[in-house]
Amino acid sequence: CANCLYFSGYDLPWEEKDKVYPGNLASPLEIIIEASNGASNYGNKFGEPVISGFVRSYGATDDAGVRREWIKPIMFSGGLGTIDANLAKKIPAKRGMKVVKIGGPVYRIGVGGGSASSMEVQGDNSMELDFGAVQRGDPEMEQKLNRVVRACAEMGDDNPILSIHDQGAGGNGNVLKELVEPAGAVIFTRNFDLGDPSISTLELWGAEYQESDAILCKPEDSDLLKKIAAREKCPINFVGTVTGNGKIIVSEEENCDISKYLNNEDKNLDSSKHPVNLELEVILGKMPCKVFNLREMPLQRFPMKLPNGLTVLSALDRVLRLPSIASKRYLTNKVDRCVTGLVAQQQCVGPLHTPLADVAVTAISHFSTKGIATSIGEQPIKGLVNEAAGARMTVAEALSNLVFARVSALQDVKCSGNWMWPAKLPGEGAALYKACSAMCSLMKEFGIAIDGGKDSLSMAVRTDKDIVKAPGALVISCYAPCPDIRQVVTPDLKAPAIGQQGCLLFIDLSYGKSRLGGTALSQVYYQLGNDVPDVEDAQAFKNAFNATQQLIADKKVFAGHDISDGGLITCLLEMCFAGISGINVDIIHKPAPVIDVLFSEEVGWILEIDEKFQNEAIKMFQCYGVPVYSIGKSVGLGMNSKIVVKVRNEIVLSTTVIDSMNIWEETSYQLERYQTNIICALEEFSSLRERTIPAYCLGFDPVRSHSILKDLERVRVAVIREEGINGDREMAASLLEAGFDVWDVTMQDLLKNRITLDVFRGIIFPGGFSYADVCGSAKGWAASFLFHPSLREQLSRFVARENTFSLGVCNGCQLMSLLGWVGDENTKDRPGICLDHNLSERFECRWTTVRIKNSPSIMLKGMEDSVLGVWVAHGEGRFTFREEVLKILEQNNCLPIRYVLTF
């Protein structure tokens, strides 16, 4: 969330141009690009797919003359995972247990971060302190830390980790206290690895450097942990011991002798060597409750006054450009949405991979169709008019997104609630309380609950003499078990692509209301309004959720999309964009004016149903007591398909898919111009009109091929990984499915001579960012092989054997080109093939179409003439050739996979 973007050369008329902003803060345009770059790059390098999200841009002066903007932005992120239930309970700290830090060394990073982020108003602190409090991420270290934790967890009952706590706000001074509570421990500063030798004990104790966890283990498991950490090249420090005396003691002694602390000989410690010596019960157990004296500030809100004669087309020309509604392709193009091989549904849907998905879904295993569904809800602008309604609509949005993936049951849904609110300023604490109370009451009616979350309650910034408050924001992230990851419904209309007309059903939970307060329409016409959409009937919502889930389970729904930002008309248009299909609809049951009917953001959703199931679906909703209306058909296929919208039998919009989609895509294009090669951005935007649906075809029978592979003798292959590689597990899973005997081999295993390449017939180099690509893609990894005499000789012997094969993907492919394994064997000292930077000048993640050509490749035999959809995700993946090498490859049919144009 950021304030108005103020594009150069792309005027958005609702953005106020005369506002003053602090000179020491990043511009909103920088924030929207650089913050998303930071999250994308971190996820790309760590190997965590980014599969869902939202964007808000808002800056306005309300009816009472109060300026509300996200000058202090929100950068929200979260993650999903699974854990063995037997490992979910931490073992309490006991005397003699070792206190261990795993992860990166101590850096002067995030010093005072917790207190800086809790300032009442941003700008009241010094610039130097604010800058020092900022976090800096190291995804490669985080990945190494994660591998250590996962290796331990996968040992099951033999897991050496007894308790674990991640380091966050408060740094070591918080994480270590909470880890050893109530038993107490002594911590030796000399046992920490320091990233900077000048770091003081105060900084060591308070710095909030990331990529660091604290764990407890038994003394006898210390060597095992050291071995696991060494294999993953992850730093590990045994920094202290649980004493059982109920104190947290920090010792600067040179001699880290723990005996006196275990034998209660620590009564008269030298305070100059023990800067921390505190009773845990006092600082953690007996803190008095804080009392907040809150008072309400009456809101002054006025009814909406829209321009006379406002047409649907004119309103859409603004609404579809609003960053919260416009295409998010500028975000999805640059972030890995497929890494792990566990992603069942990410942001993009339909033949053009249009970023419009309501729900994200991941599998819990490569060998299972069970998974996790997650969705997001947030409605902060409605909260500016009515805090309680804004909170209820946030919950409703999260669930009306989640409804499109079948979950085990509504009562199994859990939520993370995150609050970003200027709560310390007059009136805002009371507003937060009202919002929280409304959220809790509605969740009780739904039978769901929050089980975690965080807050930032200092969302205000000083500009000159003014204090600018951010809109109070509640973000609800829902998640629930998904019994079958294949039972997910996406917004792209599908019936026209198979030669049918789909029936469009409107699940309308507004009960006749069409309120415009706090909507996208109100924002683009400089207003808030005084009456916002709300949840009218919680039981009806539950019934609609359950009825939709049943239809999805019965495979009777083609497509579905929730009504949210931009209202009913935007929901319908987005379904057209995603499916490259037209519609013909008529809304006859709502009595409000046309603009109100189409742009109100009341609770509801649209379903595309197979015509033969239309009556059955309507009857099901009626049996549940849910208002449902058949409003029209999905008709026509292609960018020039007609979109016709009527209200009470009168045509109010007649356009084509491409004309409306161009408006919706343009804000994304303007943002792409700031973060990629402008020529590439323009080419993609300009080619939209010519895009067609890819024509996939298989030239082989995958079931038959799979059964043949199952009968073969298992061939031993090594999946070799270096630090920073993140595609190894999905590679191993695919190899196991193909019948191979798969070994996980780290470079440390080879360098320490624990195993050699001589025992393998296949070598697989998976993808990722070895050494974070600091020296260039795979160059550090290649050096590990080529500059080590033993490994270089092993590679030579492997290549010389006649029964071996190799495969390199992404970073592994880049490695093989540097090793001279790709192309003419005689050019290995001067590779004839290189993988160069993408023309876009950045990392790209795309779902693209390829054709398999005839070639000598053993892995592509029998697949000739297949046209397949595949993921590409890389920053340096553009093949470049020396001219003579390219000729040789073409003559020998060694260019077996070719891109297929879809326009």
Secondary structure, 3 states (H helix, E strand, C coil): CECCCCCCCCCCCCCCCCCCCCCCCCCHHHHHHHHHHHHHHHHHHHCCCCCCCCCCECEEECCCCCEEECCCCCCCCCCCCCCCHHHCCCCCCCCCCEEEEEECCECCCCCCHHHHCCCCCECCCCHHHHHHCCCCCCHHHHHHHHHHHHHHHCCHHHCCCCEEEECCCCCHHHHHHHHHCCCCEEEEHHHCCECCCCCCHHHHHHCCCCCEEEEEECHHHHHHHHHHHHHCCCCEEEEEEECCCCEEEEECCCCCCCHHHHCCCCCCCCCCCCCEEEEHHHHHHCCCCCCCCCCCCCCCCCCCCCCCCCCHHHHHHHHCCCCCCCCCHHHHCCCCCCCCCCEEECCEECCCCEECCCCEEEECCCCCCCEEEEEEECCHHHHCCCHHHHHHHHHHHHHHHHCCECCCCHHHCEEEEEEECCCCCCCHHHHHHHHHHHHHHHHHHHCCEEEECCEECCCEEEECCEEEECCCEEEEEEEEEECCCCCECCCCCCHHHHCCCEEEEEEECCCCCCCCCCCHHHHHCCCCCCCCCCCCCHHHHHHHHHHHHHHHHCCCEEEEEECCCCHHHHHHHHHHHHHCEEEEEEECCCCCCHHHHHHCCCCEEEEEECHHHHHHHHHHHHHCCCCEEEEEEEEEECCCCEEEEEECCEEEEEEEHHHHHHHHHHHHHHHHCCCCCHHHHHHHHHHHHHCCCCCCECCCCHHHHHHHHHHCCCCEEEEEECCCECCHHHHHHHHHHCCCEEEEEEHHHHHCCCCCHHHCCEEEECCECHHHHCCCCCHHHHHHHHCCHHHHHHHHHHHHCCCCEEEECCHHHHHHHHHCCCCCHHHCCCCCEEEECCCCCCCEEEEEEEEECCCCCCCCCCCCCCEEEEEEEECCCEEEECHHHHHHHHHCCCCCEEECCCC
